[in-house]
């Protein structure tokens, strides 16, 4: 892609709109082509006649993934969804199952255009050695040189796709552990990969969290350095550590944790960005007795001491779990990690924290995001999230 130039992909049959690249079902990804399908079901082309851009589309139940090689950074993505002669219901995820658009439905004969902003990144750092990725991470979609879009739902209909560089879009950087990271495989999920769905286009979420990470290990693996290498004035950095930090049995572990957190806050501000501290959500057992020791209170203390925005997810999660009552298991995959429903509810708690305590970021929340009371969670029986084709039952690091 040339600087500032959009890429236009016309999905469907062999008919192609002027200035667009034809994408038929047989278009598999190759490095030579630089785009194509590579994961999930093979889509089917449907041609309704009429306009070449909107008259034909691709569809397929079970999720199909389209990848495009792109430079690192933020990109605006515009999709044309719908069937000119039928109904549709499309959910769009990006990279490692990062929720971007949720249940976009169209009536018979209706087509709609939707836009979102997505971040892609690799491990390289201009100022030094790259991020020290774990072996398993090296194949993750959120660390490669491509943008991968997953089209899913009961009847996804995708007619067109336009990708445009968005270098001026602000970025929300996430640092944390397995409860924050973009979990690459079903049935695991995190609030960090649900968060993008709640923002308007024009702002991107860049998730640098990883399973098993503590604040100390993220510093040593240069995950934090990678964030600082990209950070600009007006960006946001949300930090949630604790689950793995508490495993450090050093006498000064909690003190060191606080010192590292304080330094990150200071360094973010030096860049002209906004630090946002997040207390860790409780484990499933935490509904009866706190399991995170002094870590949530340390985060609260530092937020107050430094005058930093705080999202107190720890008590919000306990309220949520209590409200779910006998349905609590429906939110968890194990004692720590959430499934799609659980992470969606936790993300809604985070969004409420943004609305109440981070006004500059709250301005970017999507218009359809309604207030959420964790004491009144959604009913898991009515929650529907199309499962991605990427599946692995192996438990993530961390507990």
N, C-alpha and C positions, 0 to 999 in steps of 0.2 A: 504494500500500500504506500503510495506517495504521500508525503506530508500533507495533511489536511484533506486528502481526497477520499471520498466514500467508496466502499465496495458494495455493489448491488448484485444480489443473487436472486434469480427468478426460479422458484421451486415449482416443479410440475412435470409436464410433458416436454417434448422437444421444441415446442413454441417458446420463444424467448423475447422479452421486451427489449427495445433498443437501449443500448448502453449497459445491459445486465449480463451476468454470467449464468448460463443455463445449469440448473441442478436437477438431474433426473435421478430416479431410484438407483441406477447403476453407478452413480458417481461416488466411488469409494475413495477414501483419503489416500493420497500419495504425496511425498515431499515435493515431487516435481510439479504436481498440480497446485499444491498449497492449500487445498480445501477438499472436503468430502465427508462422507459418512464412515464411521469406524467402530461404533459401539451400538448395541441394541438391535431392534428388529429392522429389517429392510423395509423402507416405506413404499407406499403404493401411490402412483400418479393418478389423478383424476382430472379430466379436462371437460369443463362445462361450456367451452366455446367463448366467443367474445374477446375481450381485451386480453392480450398476451400476458400482462403483468398480474392481473387479478382473476382471470378466467380459469386457470388451472392451478392445482395445488398438490401437496404431498400429505399423506395421512398414514397412520399405522398405530395400532394399539400395542402397548407395552413399552413405548419409549424408543425414539430413534435420535441419535446424536450426530450433529453436524459440526465439524471442526474447521477452523480457518487459522492459518499461520498469521500472526500479528506481532508488532513490536510491543514491548512491555509498556504498560500504562493504562489509562482509562479510555474507554470507548463507548460511544452512544450506539445502542442497538435498537433499530426500529423494525418491527415485524408486522406483516399484513396477515391477519388470521381470519378464517371463516370460509364457508362454502357458498358460492353464489346460488346454489339451488338446494341447500340443506342446512342443518344446524351443526354447531361445533362446540367443543369444550376443550380448551388447551391450557396446559400448565407448562411453563418454561422454567428450566433450571439452567445454570451456567457452571462451567468448570466441574468441581466435585459436588454436584447436586446442590448448588447454591440457589435457593428459591428466588426467582426474579418476578414471575407473573403467576398468579394463582387463579385457576378456574376462570379463564376468560371465555365467556359463553357468547355465542351469537345465535340469533333467531334464524329461521329459514330464510335463505337468500341474503343475509346480512354479512358484511365483512367490516372488520375494525382494525385500526392501526394502534399499536401499543409501543411505547418506548421505555427503555431503561438504560442505565449506565453501569458498566461492568468493568472491573479491574482484572488485568492479567499480569502475572509477574513470574520471573525466574529467580534462581538463587544467586545470580551474579551481583556483586557490589563494586561500583567503580573505585571506591576508595580503599579496597583491600581484598582479602580472600573472600570467597563466596560463603553463603549460609552452609553450615555443616549439616546437611540433610541426613536423616536416618536412611538406611538402605531401602526400606519399604517406600519412603517418600519419593524416591527418584522417579517412580513411574506414575505418581499422582498427577491428575489432570491440572491441578492448580499450581503446579511447579513447571509445566512445560512451556513451550513457545507458541502455544495455540490458544485460541478461544474455542471452547467446546460448549455448544448449546444443546440441551436435551429438550425435545418436544414430546410431551406426554399427555395423558388424559384419556377419557373414555372415547373421544372422537376428535383428536387434534387435526387441525387443517391449517397448513402453513403455505401461503402463496408467495410471499416475498420477504426478503431480508436485506436491510441496509445497515452497514457498519461504518461509523465515522469516528475518527480520532477525537477525543475530548480532553485535551491536555489541560484545560483550565478548570475542569470539574474538581471540586474539593473531594477529599478522600477520608473515609473513616477507617483507620487502621485498627485491627484487633490483635491483641497479644494475650495468650492464655494457654489453656490445656485442652484435654479431650472434650470438655464440656462446651468449648468455644470453637474449636477447629472445624473446618469443612471436612466432616467425616466422609470418606470417599465411597463407602459401601453401605447398602442396606444390610441390616435393619437399624444401624446406628445413626444418630443424628445429634446436632448441637444447636444451641440458640444462635451461634454466629452465622451459620449457613441459612438460617431462616430470616435473619435480620434484613437482608436487602429488599425483600418483598414489601417492607413497610415504608420505604423511601420513595420519593418522587424521582423521576429521571433528573439527571444533572448532578448527582452525587453518587460516588462509588464506595463499596465496602471492600477493603483489602484485608483478607484474613491471613495473619501470620502465626496464629495459634497452632499448636500441635499436640497430639496425644502424648502423655507422659511427661510433659514439660513443666518445670518450675521456673520461677523468675531467674534463678541462678543459672540453670541450664540453658535458658533462652538467651541470656547474655553471652554465655560462653560459646554457644552455637552460632552467634552473630545474627540471630533472628531480630533482636532489638536494633542492632547496627544496620540491618537491611531496611527496617522501617525508617530510621533516621536518615538514611541515604536518599530516601524518596520524599521525606516530609517537607511540606511547604506551609507558608503562612496561611491560616484559615482552615487547615486540616484538623482532624480530631484523632486522638489515640485513646482507645478504650482498653483498659488493662484489668484482667481478672486472673489472678493466681491464688493458690492456697491448697488445693486438693493434693498436689504432689509435694509442695513445699513443706507440708507438715510431716512428711516422712523423714526429713533431715533431723537426725538425732543429736546434732551438735549443740553444745550448751548455749551458743549464741545464735542459733538458727533463726529464731523469730526476730531478733535484733537486726541481723543481716538482711533478712527479708524486708524489714521496714526501711533500712538504709537504701537498699536497691530500689525500692518503690519510690522513695523520696527523690533519688537521683533521676529516675526516669521522668518524674513530674517536672523537675527543673530543666532537664534537657529538652523535653517537648516544648516548654515555654520559650526556651532560647531560640527555637525554630519559628516562633510565632504561631504555633499550633495550640490546640486546646486539649489538655489531659483530662481524662474521665476515668475515675477509679470505680471498680465494680467489685463488691464483695461476692465471694463464691456462693452459688446455690448449695443448699444442703443435699446430702445423700438421702436415699429413701429412708434409711434408719433414723435420720436426723429429725423426723417428725416427732419422735419421742424424746430424744436427747441430742444436743448439738454434737457433731462429730468433727468439727473443724478447729477445735481448740481456740487459741487466741488470735487466729489469723483474720477473721472478719473484723474484730474489734481493732486490730492494728491498722487495717485499711481505713476504718472510720476515723481513727485518731489522726492518721497522716492527712486524710482529706480535710479535716478540720484545721489541722496545724498549717497546712499549705494553702488553705482557701481554694481547694480543688473540688470540682463537681464530683458528686458521689451518687452512684446508683446502688442502693442497698438491697441487692438481690437476695441476700441470705434470709432476712425475715420474710420477704415477699414469697420466696419459694416455700417456706414452711407454711405460710398461710394457704398457698395454692395446694400443697399436699394434703393439708387438713381438710380443705374444702372438697377435694376429690374423694376423701373417705374410702369406702370399699372399692372405689374405682382407681385407686392410686397405682396399682400395677399396670394399668393401661398407659401410664406415662413413662414407664421405665423399661429398659431392655435388660438391665441388671441392677445392682444396688447403687450404682453411680451414674451410669450412662443412660441417656434418654433415647426414645424412639422418635418418630416424626411428630406424634401428638405431643409428647412431653416437651420436646424442644420448641415446638410452636408456642406452647403455653408459656414457657420460660422466656422466649423472645418477646412475647406480649408484655411480660413483667418488665423486661429491659426497656421496651418502648415507652412504657408508662414512666419509668425512671428518667428517660430522655425528655419526655414531655414536661415533667415536673422540675427537673434540675439542670437541664442543658438547653436553654432556650435557643441558642444559636443553631444547634443541631435540630431541635424540634421544628424549626421552620421548614426543614426538608422532609418532614413526614408526609406520606401520601394522604390525599384528601379523604380516602375511604377508610382510614385507620381510626376506629372508634375507641373511646376510653375503655380501659380494661381493669376490672377489679379481681385480683387473684382469689378473693373470697368467693367469687362467682365464676369459676372456670367454665370453659366450653365443655359440652358433653362429649366424651370420647366416642360414644356410639354414633354421633352425627359427624365426626371429623373424617374427612376424606383427603388423602394426599396420594396421588399416583406414585406407586413404587418405581424407583429407577431400575434400569436393567443391570446396574453395577451392584453385585451382591457378594458378601463374604461374611460368614458368621463369626470369624475370628474376633475375639474381644480386643478393643483398642487398649493401648498402654494406659496405665493410671487406674486408680480405684477410689 
